[in-house]
Amino acid sequence: MLPRFAELADPAKIPDAIKYQLEAVDPLVPSAANLFRVHWFNDASGRGRTEVPDFLLLPESLTGVKARIAVALGERFPMIGAHKVLAAYGSLAPRIVTGQFDPTTQRAVWPSTGNYCRGGIAISRILGCHGVAVLPEGMSQERFEWLQSWVMHPDDIVRTPGSESNVKEIYDKCWELAGDKANVILNQFSEFGNYLVHYLCTGQALERIFENLRKTEPDLDLAAFVAGTGSAGTLGAGDYLKERCGARIAAVEPVECPTMLYNGYGEHNIQGIGDKHIPLIQNVMNCDFVVGVSGESCDSLNVLFNSTEGREFLIRRKGFDPGFVASLSSLGLSSTANVLAAIKLARRLDLSEKDVIVTVATDGAALYASERDKWAQHHFPDGFDQVTAAEVYGQHLAGIGGDHFLELDHQDRSRIFNLGYYTWVEQQGVALEDFNRRKDQRTWQGLRAALSLWDQLIEDFNGRAGVNLPT
């Protein structure tokens, strides 16, 4: 039985029979029931459900800004501990129910820099599809270990040259794989299901968090939504929050690879963020800010937040509650980048204690233990002690400035939009007319009608399979 997108946006709509079935299902196993956990409302155990998505509310003593920064926790998602499993379902399920993918004859190819291909493999396995992961060989060891335990065959993990910034190499491999008609490329950077599922599900989840904060303080305003570019799917939630709550949208990218900021390029290690090109599903003309953050900051704070010495410094020297310090393990590398960008945004806009910024922790630190060890060995060869912890805290957290920040006007948006031409029209063969119509917000608004249509098709699909339950 396939969940409707309306059920993943509001799990209260999930039938009681499914809820009872879930009680006996481990959230980490490839069970069909876990499709109904592909949402933001899972509790810390992964087995129960919350009325409001779990989130971190970062104190001013940590951020140095008065604005409230609320961070939704992607590690609550089942099977992969990251929110990209939602994007994978949003990409594959519509193709199945519309007849665009045949699980009996075709393979689902998931090009990614990590979490999306893991989500794709998980969804593929549950739905009885043959999934293939394509990702750079330089990604974290934990990603590959997970994939090795989930794929049908070792050859279903395809390693491409480079690391986070080497997306073109992924595309080149996918062009090669697409020569076999049995391979269907589910490219997260161009799959509009990725955008739509985040528009609806992530948008509603973040709105629920904001409304929860307003219960005790009705005069709060939702000032902004912040998210790393990545595939740009998550940024779709910003369109929802702008329409519903008036939030402005800030896209985050590494200063080591400042594509939107400076038409730049380079290497970085913020796994799951910007990658030397503009995704086809990025609604550039609706974005308000671009914020650059340092990959060095993210890697260094990964050590601070998750080492014994770092946590001891935060508790004893800075006076943070031990429980709160432990919760910082919910921030992976791109999650930390989102937090740093939110702090920058609050500084630049002089936001007050009545302003709320919402963002997402796409995954947790558990996926980056190997990256943390490599960074510490290279950058702190004499060990990470209290003095080093204080230096990292001062430089990368307390010392956050307002540099590498761009407030977009129409000309800026047009410049960034035009950068996508070289990837999508020249290299990937998208029709120029289709590429250009994305400038018009009516195009994006029209896409959203697909969500209710897909839900109707899912109901029909479940009915013909004989598994529909009363809602």
C-alpha positions in Angstrom: 0.0 0.0 0.0 1.4 3.4 -1.0 0.8 6.4 1.2 -0.8 9.5 -0.3 1.2 12.7 -0.2 -1.6 14.3 1.9 -0.9 11.5 4.5 2.8 12.2 4.6 2.1 16.0 5.0 -0.4 15.3 7.8 0.1 11.8 9.3 -3.1 12.2 11.3 -4.8 11.1 8.1 -3.0 7.8 8.0 -5.6 4.9 8.6 -5.7 3.4 12.1 -5.0 0.0 10.7 -1.7 1.2 9.4 -0.9 2.9 12.7 -1.4 -0.3 14.6 0.7 -2.3 12.1 3.5 0.2 12.5 3.8 -0.5 16.3 5.5 -3.8 15.6 7.8 -2.6 12.8 11.4 -1.5 13.3 11.8 1.9 11.6 15.3 0.8 10.3 14.2 -2.2 8.2 12.9 -2.4 4.6 9.3 -3.0 5.5 6.4 -1.7 3.4 4.8 -0.3 6.5 7.8 2.1 6.9 6.6 4.0 3.8 4.0 5.5 6.3 6.9 6.9 8.4 8.4 8.9 5.5 7.4 12.2 7.2 8.6 14.8 9.7 6.4 13.7 12.6 8.3 10.6 13.9 9.4 10.8 17.5 13.0 10.2 18.8 12.5 6.4 18.9 11.3 6.3 15.3 8.3 4.2 16.4 5.9 6.8 17.7 4.5 10.0 16.2 4.4 13.6 17.4 1.8 16.3 16.8 4.6 18.8 16.1 7.8 17.7 14.3 10.7 17.4 16.6 13.0 20.5 16.4 15.8 22.3 18.1 15.2 25.9 19.3 18.6 27.4 19.4 19.3 29.8 22.3 20.7 33.3 21.9 23.6 32.2 24.1 24.7 29.8 21.3 23.7 31.8 18.2 24.5 35.3 19.4 21.3 36.7 17.8 17.9 37.5 19.3 15.9 35.9 16.5 14.5 32.4 17.2 16.1 29.8 15.0 14.1 26.6 14.9 15.7 23.5 13.3 13.5 20.6 12.2 15.3 17.2 12.6 15.8 15.1 9.5 17.4 12.2 11.4 13.8 11.3 12.5 13.1 9.9 9.1 13.1 6.0 8.8 15.6 3.7 7.3 18.3 6.3 6.4 18.0 8.9 9.2 17.8 11.7 6.7 15.0 13.6 5.0 16.1 12.7 1.5 14.0 9.5 1.7 11.0 11.8 1.4 12.4 13.2 -1.9 13.1 9.7 -3.2 9.5 8.6 -2.5 8.3 11.9 -4.1 10.3 11.0 -7.2 9.5 7.3 -7.7 5.9 6.8 -6.5 4.4 9.2 -9.1 6.3 7.4 -11.9 5.0 4.0 -10.7 1.3 5.1 -10.5 1.4 6.9 -13.8 3.0 4.0 -15.6 6.3 5.7 -16.3 8.3 3.1 -14.4 7.9 -0.7 -14.7 9.4 -2.4 -11.6 9.4 -5.8 -13.5 11.7 -4.6 -16.3 13.4 -1.4 -15.3 16.1 -0.2 -12.9 15.8 3.0 -10.8 19.1 4.9 -11.0 19.6 7.4 -8.2 22.3 10.0 -8.9 23.3 11.8 -5.7 26.0 13.0 -3.4 24.8 10.7 -0.6 21.5 10.8 1.1 19.2 10.9 -1.9 20.7 7.7 -3.4 20.4 6.0 0.0 16.7 7.1 0.2 16.3 5.9 -3.4 17.7 2.5 -2.6 15.5 2.2 0.5 12.3 3.1 -1.4 13.3 0.9 -4.4 13.8 -2.1 -2.1 10.5 -1.7 -0.3 8.6 -1.3 -3.6 10.3 -4.3 -5.2 12.3 -2.2 -7.7 15.9 -2.7 -8.7 17.7 0.4 -7.4 21.2 1.6 -8.4 23.1 4.3 -6.4 25.4 6.7 -8.3 27.6 8.9 -6.0 31.1 10.4 -5.8 33.8 8.1 -4.4 34.8 10.8 -1.9 31.6 10.8 0.1 31.5 9.7 3.8 32.4 6.1 4.6 29.1 5.8 6.5 27.1 6.4 3.3 28.9 3.5 1.6 28.6 1.2 4.5 24.8 1.7 4.6 24.5 1.2 0.8 26.5 -2.0 1.0 24.0 -3.5 3.4 20.9 -2.4 1.4 21.6 -2.9 -2.4 20.7 -6.1 -4.2 24.2 -6.5 -5.7 27.6 -4.8 -5.0 27.6 -3.5 -8.6 24.5 -1.4 -7.8 26.8 1.1 -6.1 28.5 3.2 -8.8 31.3 5.4 -7.7 32.2 8.5 -9.7 35.3 10.6 -9.5 35.6 13.4 -6.9 33.4 14.4 -4.0 30.6 16.8 -3.1 31.3 19.4 -5.9 31.7 16.8 -8.7 28.1 16.7 -9.9 28.9 16.8 -13.6 30.8 13.6 -13.2 27.6 12.0 -11.8 25.7 13.3 -14.8 28.2 11.9 -17.2 27.9 8.5 -15.7 24.1 8.8 -15.9 24.3 9.6 -19.6 26.2 6.4 -20.0 23.7 4.4 -18.0 20.8 5.9 -19.8 22.1 4.2 -23.0 20.4 1.1 -21.6 16.7 1.6 -21.9 16.2 -0.5 -18.8 17.7 2.3 -16.7 15.4 5.1 -15.6 17.4 8.1 -14.2 15.7 9.7 -11.2 17.8 12.8 -11.1 17.0 14.7 -7.9 18.2 18.0 -9.5 15.5 17.8 -12.2 12.8 15.6 -10.6 9.9 18.0 -9.9 8.4 15.4 -7.6 11.4 16.3 -5.3 10.3 20.0 -5.3 6.6 19.2 -4.9 6.9 16.8 -2.0 9.0 19.3 -0.1 6.6 22.1 -1.0 3.8 20.2 0.6 5.3 18.0 3.3 8.3 20.0 4.5 6.4 23.2 4.1 3.5 22.1 6.3 5.9 20.5 8.9 7.7 23.8 9.3 4.5 25.8 9.4 3.4 23.4 12.2 6.6 24.2 14.1 6.1 27.9 13.7 2.4 27.8 14.8 3.5 25.8 17.8 5.8 28.6 18.8 3.1 31.1 18.3 0.8 29.4 20.8 2.7 31.0 23.6 3.8 34.1 21.7 1.1 35.1 19.2 3.0 38.2 18.0 5.9 36.1 16.5 6.6 36.6 12.8 8.1 34.0 10.4 10.9 36.1 9.0 12.7 33.5 6.8 13.2 30.0 5.7 16.9 28.9 5.2 18.1 25.8 3.4 21.2 24.7 1.5 20.7 24.5 -2.3 21.7 20.9 -2.8 19.2 19.6 -5.3 16.9 22.5 -4.4 14.1 20.2 -3.5 14.0 21.4 0.2 13.9 25.0 -1.0 10.4 24.2 -2.3 9.2 24.4 1.3 10.2 28.1 1.1 7.7 28.7 -1.6 5.0 27.2 0.7 6.1 29.3 3.7 6.3 32.5 1.6 2.8 32.0 0.4 1.3 31.0 3.7 3.3 33.0 6.2 5.2 35.7 4.3 8.6 34.2 5.0 11.5 35.2 2.9 13.7 32.5 1.3 17.5 32.2 1.8 19.5 29.7 -0.2 22.8 28.5 1.3 26.0 27.6 -0.5 29.6 27.0 0.5 32.0 30.0 0.1 34.5 27.5 -1.3 32.1 26.9 -4.2 30.2 30.2 -4.5 28.2 29.6 -7.7 25.2 31.9 -6.9 27.2 34.5 -5.1 30.1 35.0 -7.5 29.6 32.6 -10.5 32.4 30.7 -8.7 33.5 27.1 -8.4 35.7 25.0 -6.1 35.8 22.0 -3.8 34.2 21.7 -0.4 33.0 19.1 2.1 29.6 20.3 3.1 28.0 17.0 2.0 24.5 17.7 0.6 24.8 21.4 -0.4 25.8 23.4 -3.4 27.6 21.9 -6.4 28.8 24.2 -9.2 25.5 24.4 -11.0 21.9 25.5 -10.6 19.3 22.7 -10.3 16.5 22.6 -12.7 13.9 22.4 -9.9 15.3 25.5 -8.1 12.7 28.3 -8.2 15.4 31.0 -8.5 13.1 33.8 -9.2 11.3 33.4 -5.9 14.5 33.4 -3.8 15.4 36.5 -1.6 18.9 35.9 -0.3 22.0 33.9 -0.9 24.2 33.2 2.1 27.7 31.7 1.9 29.1 29.6 4.7 32.5 28.0 5.2 33.0 24.3 4.9 35.9 24.7 7.3 33.4 26.0 9.9 31.1 23.1 9.4 33.9 20.5 9.7 35.4 22.2 12.8 32.0 22.5 14.5 31.4 18.9 13.8 34.4 18.2 16.0 33.3 20.7 18.6 29.8 19.4 18.9 30.6 15.7 18.9 33.9 15.2 20.7 34.3 14.7 24.4 36.6 17.7 24.8 34.3 19.9 22.7 31.2 19.0 24.7 33.0 19.4 27.9 34.0 22.9 26.8 30.4 23.8 25.9 29.0 22.5 29.2 31.7 23.7 31.7 33.1 26.8 30.1 30.0 28.1 28.2 27.4 26.9 30.6 25.1 25.0 28.2 22.8 22.4 29.5 24.2 18.9 28.9 21.0 17.7 27.4 21.1 20.6 24.9 24.7 19.9 24.1 23.9 16.2 23.4 21.1 17.3 21.0 23.7 19.0 18.8 24.5 15.6 17.5 21.4 16.0 15.4 23.3 18.4 13.2 25.2 16.9 10.2 27.5 19.0 8.0 24.8 20.6 5.8 22.6 21.0 8.9 25.3 23.0 10.6 25.7 25.1 7.4 21.9 25.9 7.5 22.3 27.0 11.2 25.3 29.2 10.4 23.4 30.8 7.5 20.4 31.4 9.7 22.7 33.3 12.2 24.2 35.3 9.4 20.8 36.2 8.0 19.6 37.3 11.5 22.6 39.5 11.9 22.3 41.1 8.5 18.6 41.8 8.8 18.8 42.9 12.5 16.1 40.5 13.4 14.5 40.7 16.9 13.3 38.3 19.5 9.9 38.5 17.7 11.3 37.0 14.5 11.5 33.3 13.8 13.8 31.6 11.2 13.0 28.0 10.3 15.5 25.6 8.8 16.2 21.9 8.6 18.8 19.5 9.9 18.9 17.3 6.8 20.7 14.5 8.8 22.6 14.0 11.9 26.3 13.8 12.9 26.2 10.0 13.0 26.8 10.0 9.2 30.0 11.9 9.5 32.1 10.2 12.2 34.7 9.3 9.6 34.8 12.8 8.3 35.2 14.1 11.8 38.1 11.8 12.4 39.8 12.8 9.2 39.3 16.5 9.9 40.6 16.3 13.4 43.7 14.3 12.4 44.6 16.8 9.7 43.7 20.1 11.4 44.2 19.3 15.1 47.3 16.9 14.9 48.2 17.7 18.5 44.8 16.8 19.7 41.5 18.6 20.4 41.7 20.1 23.9 39.9 22.9 25.8 42.0 25.6 24.2 41.4 24.3 20.7 37.7 24.0 21.5 37.6 27.6 22.6 39.4 28.7 19.4 36.9 26.8 17.2 33.9 28.2 19.1 35.3 31.8 18.9 36.2 31.6 15.2 33.4 29.5 13.7 30.4 30.3 15.9 30.8 33.4 18.1 32.8 35.1 15.4 30.2 34.7 12.6 30.1 37.8 10.5 27.9 39.1 7.7 30.2 38.4 4.8 29.3 36.4 1.6 25.8 37.6 1.7 23.6 38.8 -1.2 20.1 40.2 -1.1 18.7 39.5 -4.5 17.0 41.9 -6.8 15.6 41.0 -10.2 18.9 41.4 -12.0 20.6 39.1 -9.4 17.9 36.5 -9.8 18.1 36.6 -13.6 21.9 36.2 -13.5 21.6 33.1 -11.3 18.7 31.7 -13.4 20.8 32.1 -16.5 23.6 30.0 -15.1 21.4 27.0 -15.3 21.3 27.3 -19.1 24.7 25.7 -19.5 23.8 22.6 -17.5 20.3 22.0 -18.6 20.0 23.2 -22.1 23.5 22.8 -23.5 24.5 19.6 -21.5 21.3 17.8 -20.5 19.1 18.6 -23.6 16.2 20.4 -21.8 14.1 22.4 -24.4 14.8 26.1 -24.2 11.1 26.9 -23.9 10.7 24.5 -21.0 13.8 26.0 -19.3 12.6 29.6 -19.7 9.0 29.0 -18.5 10.5 28.4 -15.0 11.0 32.2 -14.7 7.2 32.6 -14.3 5.8 31.9 -10.9 2.6 30.7 -12.5 4.6 27.7 -13.8 5.5 26.7 -10.3 2.0 27.3 -9.0 0.6 25.2 -11.8 2.8 22.3 -11.0 1.2 21.9 -7.6 -2.0 20.6 -9.1 -0.1 17.4 -9.7 -0.1 16.6 -5.9 -3.8 16.0 -5.7 -3.8 14.2 -9.0 -1.0 11.9 -7.8 -3.0 11.2 -4.6 -6.0 10.2 -6.7 -3.8 7.9 -8.7 -2.3 6.4 -5.6 -5.8 5.6 -4.2 -6.7 4.0 -7.5 -3.4 2.0 -7.6 -4.0 0.8 -4.0 -7.6 -0.1 -4.9 -6.6 -2.2 -7.9 -4.0 -3.9 -5.8 -6.7 -4.7 -3.2 -5.0 -2.9 -0.3 -7.0 0.3 0.1 -8.2 0.9 3.6 -10.9 3.3 4.8 -9.4 6.7 5.8 
